[in-house]
Amino acid sequence: MTLLLTGGEYGLYEYKFVRVDVDGMFTRKPKADYQLLIEQYAKDGWRLVQIFAPAVSIKAGGVPDYFELILEKEIE
């Protein structure tokens, strides 16, 4: 998902939300290499703002089913 927001005196920014699913019954590891994803987006001018993890369920053992990388890029 991509979102456009104004940054007031700082300009206009585009935000991208990249979902990374977590899998596994006991190990609960990300399906994708999130560090590699961040590096790839950085090469295209994106900056990591935050890694968001939603509320967790007890059935997941306290580990979320996914997390999102929140990236931003200034629009020139």
N, C-alpha and C positions, 0 to 999 in steps of 0.2 A: 504494500500500500504506500502511496506517495501523497504527501500533503504539502500545500504551499501556505506559508504564514509570513506576515510582515514583521519585521524586527524593529520598527520605529526608526530611530536614528542610525541603527546598525544595518539597515538594508533589508532585503527580502531573502528568506531562506526556504529551501525545499527540504522536507523531511521524508525519510524512507524508513519503513518498519519491516524488518526481515525476521520471519519466524524460523526458529531452529527447534525442531522436535527432539524430545528426549525419549530414548527407548531402552529396553532391557528390563528384565524382571528384578534382578538383584544388583546389577552394576549401575543402571540408570545413567547412561552416557549419551551425550548429544549425538544425533545421527550425522550431523555435518561438523566439519572442523571450523568452529566459529572464529578462531584466530586467523585462519586462512581467509575466511569470508571478509573479516575486517580489513585485512591487508589488501584484498582484491578491490574492495570498495574505496579504500584510501587512494589507490592508484588512479581512480576515476574522480578524485576530488572530494569524496565524502569523508566526514569526520564523525567518529563515534561519540555520541552524547551520553548514552546510558544503555545498560543491559537490564531489561525489565523481565522479572519472573512473576507470574500470576500467583494467586493464592494456591496452596497445595492441599491435596487430599490425603487422608490417612491411608487410603489404599495404595497410594504412590510412595508410601514410606517417607513422607515429608519432602519429597523432591518433586518439582513441578513437571508436568507433561511436556512443556515447551518453555522457551523463553524468546524474547524479541530483542534484536539489536536495533537501537534507535540511532539513526544516522542523520546528519544534516550537511547541506551544501549551500553556500551563498550563491544566489542568482545574480549574475552581473548584468 
